[in-house]
Amino acid sequence: MYVCLCAAVTSQQVNEAIAAGASTTKQVGEATGAGTVCGRCRGSIRALIAAARQQAAPLG
């Protein structure tokens, strides 16, 4: 699914950038171009970052 239509960046590409160490919307933008044109997708990028953090957090 496309996260950023302006830069044609998919959720898979954003998730790959996060897995490679991007932890902010700015870092994801630098890695993929997402969020660097109109900025409308930055909320979706933040949600993907938060989801990745939740998955990485230990339970308990």
ABEGO torsion letter per residue (X at the ends): XBABAAAGBBAAAAAAAAAAGBABAAAAAAAAGBGABAGAAAAAAAAAAAAAAAAABBBX
